[in-house]
Amino acid sequence: MLISLLPSFSNSLAPVGDITQKGYEKKRAKLIGAYLPQPPGRGAESSMAHERRPPLAPSSSSSSRYHRRRSSGSRDERYRSDVHTEAVQAALAKHKERKMAVPMPSKRRSLVVQTSMDAYTPPDTSSGSEGEGQGEGTPTSSQGSVSMEHWITTSSTTSSSSTHSGGSGAASRLADVMAHAHIGPIAHLSLRRKAGPSAVENGNSFRRSCEFGSEMAWRTPLESEENHSAPPDITTYTAEFPQLERPQVSTVPRVAPKYGNAELMETGDGVPVSSRVSAKIQQLVNTLKQPKRPPLREFFVDDFEELLEVQQPDPNQPRPEGAQMLAMRGEQLGVVTNWPPSLEAALQRWGTISPKAPCLTTMDTNGKPLYILTYGKLWSRCMKVAYNILHKLGTKLEPMVRPGDRVALVFPNNDPAAFMVAFYGCLLAEVVPVPIEVPLTRKDAGSQQIGFLLGSCGVTVALTSDACHKGLPKSPTGEIPQFKGWPKLLWFVTESKHLSKTPRDWFPHIKDANNDTAYIEYKTCKDGSVLGVTVTRTALLTHCQSLTQSCGYTEAETIVNVLDFKKDVGLWHGILTSVMNMMHVICIPYSLMKVNPLSWIQKVCQYKAKVACVKSRDMHWALVAHRDQRDINLASLRMLVVADGSNPWSISSCDAFLNVFQSKGLRAEVICPCASSPEALTVAIRRPTDDSNQPPGRGALSMQGLSHGVIRVDSEERLSVLTVQDVGTVMPGALMCVVKPDSVPLLCRTDEIGELCVCSVATGTSYYGLTGMTKNTFEVFPMSTSGAPISEYPFTRTGLLGFVGPGGLVFIAGKMDGLMVVGGRRHNADDIVATALAVEPMKFVYRGRIAVFSITVLHDERIVVVAEQRPDSTEEDSFQWMSRVLQAIDSIHGVGVFCLALVPANTLPKTPLGGIHLSETKQLFLEGSLHPCNVLMCPHTCVTNLPKPRQKQPEIGPASVMVGNLVSGKRIAQASGRDLGQIEDNDQARMFLFLSEVLQWRSQTTPDHVLYTLLSSRGAIASSLTCLQLHKRAEKIAVMLVERGHLQEGDHVALVYPPGVDLIAAFYGCLYAGCVPITVRPPHPQNIATTLPTVKMIVEVSRSACVMTTQMICKLLRSKEALAAVDIRTWPPVLDTDDLPKKRPTQLYKPSNPDTLAYLDFSVSTTGMLAGVKMSHNATSAFCRSIKLQCELYPSREVAICLDPYCGLGFVLWCLCSVYSGHQSILIPPSELEVNPALWLLAVSQYRVRDTFCSYSVMELCTKGLGLQTESLKARGLDLSRVRTCVVVAEERPRIALTQSFAKLFKDLGLHPRAVSTSFGCRVNLAICLQGTSGPDPTTVYVDMSALRHDRVRLVERGSPHSLPLMESGKILPGVRIIIANPETKGPLGDSHLGEIWVHSGHNASGYFTIYGDESLQSDHFSSRLSFGDTQTIWARTGYLGFLRRTELTDACGERHDALYVVGALDEAMELRGMRYHPIDIETSVIRTHKSITECAVFTWTNLLVVVVELDGSEQEALDLVPLVTNVVLEEHYLIVGVVVVVDIGVIPINSRGEKQRMHLRDGFLADQLDPIYVAYNM
């Protein structure tokens, strides 16, 4: 079927010798003149305007042009009506002027090379006679060698995929070079996997994990200064001047105030331009900067709701202006006297009076007649079938089938004779046949829905042929299995040899046609569901009569049928009407057409057939296969019924077919397009005439008008035109009107497109078993504008969109099923397919293997185009074709394509006749199982209904009245933990100020009390320390520092130890020597290159005078690998503590001032900043005292700790708390859990621990690793019932899903859900909250996510849309005060208001330790004051957003409990469209979208949102994720994703606490070091 649209100047296809160019134009103008709104006096001008158009080519030359083309042996471009192609070429040329740069996606080599063999077999390129078969294919036999040079030369100039406007010069130059330097098809795509510096920590080798400052990570020296200009902000739309290009100067937008020393350590703004990724993003940014078509309109933003933009109607859009239409009446149905009273009566008549007359001839695959069924045989066999159905199924008393029951007919497409016998057998037996397709496998596309139809019709018996029965899938026992969704069926073979003879006295009861159901035709809806349309016996007979009258059928005519004989036009003409008129049908099976597409034309010649029933596909195939066959003569044809003549593309097939075969005797007036639908049967058909001078009606309609539902004859814009041909007039005896498609059935105006409705006896009467839908479709009463129904009889909706033209000619412009309403404008799927197919060169995708459908995203329909790609086309070609299709659709239809996907050949689900199964394709797309090999998403272009970006309102300043503790009517959000109590001023109390003195005291009073026990991976005790052992060991280390290290009091010492007791001893050794310890994670032996630079950096930044470590690590630091990674000559002295001096120190260092430095705590924040904070002796002892009180720690207690001991609360619990409180700490290094995931929980159970601490990564490891082992652990005696607190140590929002699934999973092992809780700390205060032993359970609230983006807290009910659960981060520690302040104005906020958490406490750190000495940050973070209210207290700013909420619970002191909810870090938060987004929220949405996404991280770059997902599945699934990720972020967060990166598991780096290091990921992505599977740049 030749697919294209004819613009109005399409005379080149006017039949040769038909009418002249001028005449044709005049006639056309006259024909459609009625629709042209003409101001007075304009008539003459408009007809002149038509004539002034330059003729394309004189008609006389058209045949020679075809001749010339034919001899070139090229295939596809020959018979395409050139016009649509020209329109598309012109549209693309327009785009060429304002070049479009589409960055090509990067793809891993393994993904580019398709290895599967079946990808190389050409697909079964055909489209079924289903309504779902979109387009048509090309038969495989005659795919001649295609010469494409002509098209390639014209097309390569029209799309250069690398142009730019604005942006950083170097990047765009690079983009240019890249785009033009793609020589090999794949060379530029395979990104080599570089071993980029990715720090893997000890114990975290299951995922790349980095703990280093970002100036080490993936940073390359910044090139020249000009790249420092901030990237252009592409998220602000300019509404005022949509057509102006931006000046090519990149302006520097105002940078939001950075928190922390982000200024010093952030990467990204001056990204190295040498990376391919950044050049591509630059290219994408440049593309996105081009002006959008619809500018975003201003509208009111409600205080809480972000309103989506509602598409405002365009004031200039065309509106219908015609008068209200009148219903069109068809001619009288003239009943001829010898017409039979019913179809069975006709069969009986012909079977008895002319039994030898041929009824049906079937063909084999060689085109030889296989079998001729005569009327006599048909009659006797039908009787036999009828008798056997009624009497031989079931028992005499309990027959299985009674008259009126439904029976399935399952016959293959190559056996029309058996089908015909079974169909008429059912009619004679008065049972209702339900013809369906043969189920080939249990999982056929759509066969499940057919099963539902059979079930709802109560079908228990299926009639089938012998061959078909043998071919059905069978179980080992030989039974036919029940197909998915099907009822249990008895399969009954209808061949005569299997049936009992009819007794002589039995005779079927032949009645006149009545209102009983004759048959049920199935119909597949847009959503894939299958309905059964019931047709009564009266309707059946009347339909045959009106077809006979319209088509002028006479007795014994020969008709060639290529269509599916089980339904639609093929059934009506080839099985039913033919019997009424005793005609002879030649059936051409689909399998023969695939081998020999000319077979139907040869049969027309051979049998001198008068009528042929075809689809435009069959005409197209015949053209492609036709090679000057001399013996063809089509003069016998008086009627060529084009079954899909209502399809807008059919006109070009008809024209091209006529052009070629006119010389073979084909007359123009023979071509008779018809329109039909399952509900209304034949809606209209063009009558065959003898008058060759009367040209058919056609109209060139403006696409823009059509999209508004208005008929406008296209005048100036030649490109976007839809040429439609008439499908004749209304059927005899029928009444037709056109109603508005969307709502109440109101009559349309004469120049308006609507749904055709028919009132006639000859239509379907209901959808079987569905009364509601039946009422809406079969019982419609159209109304005039006055509101009165136009007829007392009900009309039937046809599902066809169109209008009735002058002279009562019916024009169809599309189908309701293919209608897509985008932004308030209507588009037809078929038209979009046609445009896609007209984009040259066509060699990249298969004709007719294109599916177009719409999906709903963000409250509007979005267009998706899916096509099958040829196996031999390169990435580059396909991508170029895709970008040109987007441009063509954009120009011609004025609508953006949301997603364009190419899949490998032969992978789209098919309908039984080879067409594409649309709803199944859509389903696969939505669930992420389509497995495309190329995807291009264009959300930036299509999504124009986002809410307006937020403008920040000025906050209430100090002028607002503060009354007591109220701020603007709310209680001030402040809370505090218990009082620490006064320390008496005696020696005992003073001693507890210094941990070194506490240890000395314990070693004297309880020397043998075990403080630390370290477990091995098997759970055995690896080592332990008593108070005395620790003291003695520390003494020796102190001697070593002084004697071997020659250190002075106050020198800094780096402790590089694996987690264990050596680290603890070394720490106290430093205190005994008066040195300041810094704990540093040791380099990973398997990954020295990436982990050692971090160690080196901390040693340098902390100004360590010496490094203490074990002998093994000592060797590692001096190894060859270390030399390759860093300059080892610049290390400070390295002391090995495995070899300690024997002697004791003469005296231990006695600190005098508690405010001096005790230790430094270095950590890498999630934003990739390395920050060291200073902890004084005072703060350290206050910290330990606070934890002792909160967790009620005493020497008799045991606490299990499974944390990394290098920073924050993890370090304090591992090294300090036991010495202070005297309890025993059971130490479990997290790295041991990789060997034995149950180690931690077994230790907790074995030691009967009441309090345990872990990190999120440990909890995740247990949840994933032990999920299926709870039964076996129970059997091993694991008991967690004694645990009262299991605290996750973290510096982030509590991960509620993980803690809940952990609690649920181990509930069976005795773990109480309330025991699981979290803590919260940050750089300025290492622990602010910690769930203690007493006090209320942690509470959870649900907040509105959209309000949170606006920095507001709105509490909602659980389960409400956009709700986000937040869990309290533990109880506030004793001695800690918290207030919530506005981060910008520094004013206090009210209860339940979102702001920055500020903290005042004795254990606040005393400042940053940085070699930069940035004083302003120091004072801002550690000594801030409120701008009003209590302006005296000195607070430290945590850098985290959160809110306080007073709950109904009471705490230990009987006060009402204040809960602190942490929302997220200010540093991490992304400012997009004026709103604040927390990465974790977007990541949670993304992880939910597909089972294969295991982890996700998001970050922004140049205002583009980049989403990185880890894929746990085959690489073929990678591209499925792109649309899903884009959709979910749009739907849930109103954000457009700029780049989607699919990577392997373990690529997203995390730190020791299990937090994602998004900034490192960003640097790695920009430096091209991730080795992604696929990178998609959304347009």
Disulfide bonds with the S-S distance in Angstrom:
none
